[in-house]
Amino acid sequence: METTLPFSPTWIGIIAATLTTTAFAPQAIKAWKTRSTGDVSLAMFLMLVSGIVLWLVYGILIGDVPLMIANSVTLALAGAILIAKIRFR
């Protein structure tokens, strides 16, 4: 028996991608404004950025545009934090 949902699962994905992607913006802005990243874990951000790159490659390989867009933006924000962490030691 097939169940019809009263909402589109696509919207859940869009909202989830928006929230998880933009969640990095406040930290990236703070790191660059204050030039301080003392409480940011370098190992965590290295692993995170590596994972984001792999998700982006995966999205490209399967041709999933929302996955590519979300991970491109996430990579830019998390990458900015990683660069700040390395640069402002």
Backbone as CSV, one residue per row, in Angstrom:
resi,resn,N_x,N_y,N_z,CA_x,CA_y,CA_z,C_x,C_y,C_z
1,MET,0.835,-1.177,0.000,0.000,0.000,0.000,0.885,1.248,0.000
2,GLU,0.658,2.125,-0.923,1.455,3.339,-1.061,0.832,4.465,-0.242
3,THR,1.675,5.185,0.501,1.202,6.288,1.321,1.601,7.594,0.669
4,THR,0.666,8.526,0.596,0.957,9.848,0.058,1.247,10.782,1.220
5,LEU,2.407,11.407,1.164,2.794,12.337,2.224,2.137,13.685,1.990
6,PRO,1.765,14.389,3.065,1.127,15.699,2.912,2.134,16.817,2.622
7,PHE,3.384,16.459,2.372,4.432,17.431,2.097,5.433,16.787,1.141
8,SER,6.279,17.597,0.577,7.288,17.090,-0.348,8.584,16.804,0.403
9,PRO,9.085,15.567,0.338,10.374,15.268,0.965,11.491,16.158,0.429
10,THR,11.343,16.651,-0.787,12.345,17.541,-1.369,12.497,18.796,-0.515
11,TRP,11.389,19.306,0.000,11.457,20.512,0.838,12.209,20.246,2.125
12,ILE,12.058,19.054,2.681,12.829,18.699,3.879,14.312,18.729,3.546
13,GLY,14.686,18.182,2.396,16.088,18.206,1.957,16.597,19.615,1.741
14,ILE,15.784,20.458,1.133,16.186,21.849,0.882,16.389,22.589,2.206
15,ILE,15.465,22.414,3.133,15.585,23.088,4.434,16.796,22.554,5.192
16,ALA,16.986,21.228,5.178,18.142,20.631,5.864,19.449,21.146,5.268
17,ALA,19.542,21.179,3.943,20.758,21.652,3.277,21.015,23.116,3.600
18,THR,19.965,23.916,3.623,20.111,25.338,3.938,20.618,25.531,5.362
19,LEU,20.022,24.816,6.307,20.437,24.958,7.704,21.855,24.467,7.944
20,THR,22.187,23.274,7.436,23.523,22.731,7.693,24.602,23.499,6.949
21,THR,24.264,24.080,5.826,25.230,24.861,5.069,25.460,26.224,5.717
22,THR,24.383,26.926,6.017,24.534,28.271,6.579,24.993,28.251,8.037
23,ALA,24.946,27.104,8.683,25.414,27.006,10.065,26.886,27.384,10.200
24,PHE,27.651,27.258,9.130,29.071,27.596,9.173,29.324,29.097,9.030
25,ALA,28.355,29.843,8.541,28.554,31.272,8.290,28.922,32.060,9.552
26,PRO,28.199,31.920,10.663,28.581,32.706,11.846,30.011,32.431,12.317
27,GLN,30.431,31.170,12.280,31.784,30.838,12.727,32.827,31.393,11.765
28,ALA,32.558,31.285,10.462,33.494,31.814,9.469,33.639,33.325,9.614
29,ILE,32.517,34.005,9.778,32.553,35.463,9.936,33.306,35.842,11.209
30,LYS,33.004,35.152,12.308,33.668,35.448,13.578,35.177,35.198,13.494
31,ALA,35.568,34.083,12.884,36.996,33.753,12.775,37.751,34.816,11.988
32,TRP,37.166,35.301,10.907,37.854,36.295,10.088,37.824,37.683,10.719
33,LYS,36.742,38.022,11.429,36.671,39.330,12.089,37.628,39.414,13.273
34,THR,37.638,38.375,14.100,38.443,38.412,15.320,39.869,37.918,15.101
35,ARG,40.103,37.261,13.972,41.409,36.651,13.681,41.779,35.655,14.794
36,SER,40.761,35.045,15.374,40.973,34.112,16.474,40.275,32.788,16.169
37,THR,41.031,31.722,16.251,40.471,30.381,16.032,40.982,29.401,17.082
38,GLY,41.334,29.909,18.238,41.920,29.079,19.282,41.069,27.899,19.694
39,ASP,39.757,28.058,19.694,38.880,26.976,20.120,38.401,26.094,18.966
40,VAL,38.907,26.349,17.780,38.523,25.552,16.617,39.530,24.418,16.452
41,SER,39.021,23.202,16.338,39.886,22.035,16.190,40.372,21.900,14.749
42,LEU,41.686,21.953,14.572,42.263,21.801,13.239,41.963,20.410,12.678
43,ALA,42.129,19.372,13.490,41.874,18.002,13.020,40.425,17.838,12.578
44,MET,39.507,18.380,13.344,38.088,18.270,12.993,37.796,18.962,11.671
45,PHE,38.322,20.162,11.486,38.042,20.878,10.243,38.753,20.261,9.048
46,LEU,39.924,19.669,9.244,40.575,18.940,8.148,39.716,17.763,7.707
47,MET,39.197,17.015,8.673,38.332,15.873,8.342,37.022,16.339,7.731
48,LEU,36.444,17.402,8.281,35.181,17.928,7.772,35.316,18.400,6.330
49,VAL,36.323,19.203,6.062,36.521,19.715,4.704,36.793,18.572,3.733
50,SER,37.547,17.572,4.162,37.788,16.402,3.310,36.470,15.690,2.992
51,GLY,35.632,15.530,4.000,34.330,14.903,3.790,33.442,15.711,2.864
52,ILE,33.463,17.032,3.020,32.662,17.903,2.148,33.141,17.780,0.701
53,VAL,34.448,17.742,0.509,34.993,17.569,-0.846,34.489,16.258,-1.445
54,LEU,34.498,15.197,-0.658,34.012,13.903,-1.159,32.520,13.948,-1.472
55,TRP,31.722,14.610,-0.638,30.301,14.761,-0.936,30.096,15.561,-2.227
56,LEU,30.907,16.581,-2.420,30.817,17.377,-3.637,31.159,16.533,-4.860
57,VAL,32.230,15.765,-4.775,32.615,14.875,-5.880,31.502,13.864,-6.146
58,TYR,30.936,13.306,-5.093,29.834,12.354,-5.227,28.656,13.011,-5.956
59,GLY,28.298,14.224,-5.531,27.211,14.946,-6.183,27.480,15.195,-7.653
60,ILE,28.718,15.525,-7.974,29.104,15.736,-9.377,28.988,14.430,-10.158
61,LEU,29.484,13.343,-9.579,29.462,12.053,-10.270,28.049,11.545,-10.547
62,ILE,27.120,11.803,-9.623,25.751,11.325,-9.841,24.862,12.398,-10.474
63,GLY,25.423,13.588,-10.681,24.687,14.666,-11.336,23.580,15.266,-10.480
64,ASP,23.770,15.295,-9.160,22.764,15.828,-8.246,23.059,17.298,-7.979
65,VAL,22.339,18.183,-8.656,22.604,19.618,-8.578,22.422,20.171,-7.163
66,PRO,21.338,19.837,-6.448,21.221,20.363,-5.081,22.384,19.931,-4.182
67,LEU,22.838,18.705,-4.342,23.973,18.217,-3.561,25.243,18.992,-3.919
68,MET,25.409,19.269,-5.191,26.580,20.035,-5.632,26.542,21.465,-5.094
69,ILE,25.373,22.101,-5.158,25.257,23.484,-4.683,25.488,23.564,-3.178
70,ALA,24.787,22.706,-2.430,24.914,22.736,-0.970,26.349,22.485,-0.532
71,ASN,26.997,21.514,-1.136,28.356,21.196,-0.715,29.376,22.203,-1.219
72,SER,29.110,22.873,-2.309,29.999,23.944,-2.769,29.990,25.104,-1.778
73,VAL,28.796,25.492,-1.342,28.683,26.589,-0.384,29.277,26.169,0.963
74,THR,28.956,24.945,1.400,29.500,24.448,2.664,31.021,24.397,2.609
75,LEU,31.568,23.956,1.488,33.018,23.896,1.322,33.631,25.285,1.418
76,ALA,33.001,26.267,0.819,33.525,27.635,0.885,33.542,28.141,2.331
77,LEU,32.464,27.903,3.071,32.388,28.395,4.449,33.311,27.616,5.384
78,ALA,33.267,26.289,5.324,34.136,25.484,6.188,35.596,25.661,5.785
79,GLY,35.837,25.811,4.488,37.198,26.063,4.008,37.733,27.387,4.516
80,ALA,36.859,28.393,4.601,37.275,29.696,5.132,37.681,29.578,6.596
81,ILE,36.940,28.775,7.344,37.296,28.557,8.751,38.620,27.807,8.848
82,LEU,38.796,26.795,8.023,40.046,26.028,8.025,41.231,26.921,7.657
83,ILE,41.073,27.743,6.644,42.149,28.660,6.250,42.448,29.646,7.370
84,ALA,41.390,30.160,8.014,41.599,31.074,9.146,42.353,30.363,10.267
85,LYS,41.994,29.108,10.530,42.653,28.352,11.592,44.149,28.210,11.299
86,ILE,44.485,27.907,10.068,45.896,27.725,9.684,46.612,29.078,9.646
87,ARG,45.952,30.084,9.127,46.572,31.394,8.932,46.756,32.187,10.224
88,PHE,45.809,32.108,11.147,45.832,32.947,12.345,46.326,32.211,13.576
89,ARG,47.170,31.240,13.408,47.704,30.485,14.561,48.443,31.383,15.513
